[in-house]
Amino acid sequence: MKKTLLSFFACIFLIASSYGADVLTLTNQKTFAGHVVSIKNCTVEFQVEESSYLIPTNDVLTLEFEDPQNPIYQYFLAQSDGYLEKCMSGKMDAENFHGKTGGHFVLGVLFGPFAMIGTALSNPTPYKGKTTYMMSKNKDLFQDPAYLSCYKKEAKKSLIKSEALGWLSWVLLVLVL
């Protein structure tokens, strides 16, 4: 009984200690647990066990810090010049005001995957979304690269989702008839 309990607690300790690390996810969806050593010059120095790796930031999808009070994380936030706030504003504006989802649903019904390809190649901006231009409180950010990048991604995602639903509706209608 003692050995079983000791083994159980040892397993729990090992599992809990494995979660006490920074988590790095690459754009190819591979995930690594380790510790961020530094973030500078568009590279992340990431240490896994005894090895350190320099990873270009454009290969990093997400980076989760174990401790939000980590000095490296705090320095990164201070140097980001409000990037996160601008990005969040862009996403919220695209989600709330970009519109045109009904028209893209119809495009999905009529043209299916071709409509999605066209939207993926498009360049949505706050100026093209009439409601965004009229309703947004972030007009001063319309030229900011961080705001525009996040706005475009969110708008495309929303429009492609509408087109996919339209295409799925068409496929289901054909299957039912």
Secondary structure by P-SEA (a helix, b strand, c coil): caaaaaaaaaaaaaaaaaacbbbbbcccccccccccccccccccccccccbbbbbbcccccbbbbcccccaaaaaaaaaccaaaaaaaaaaaaaaccccaaaaaaaaaaacaaaaaaaaaacccccccaaaaaaccccccccccaaaaaaaaaaaaaaaaaaaaaaaaaaaaaaaac
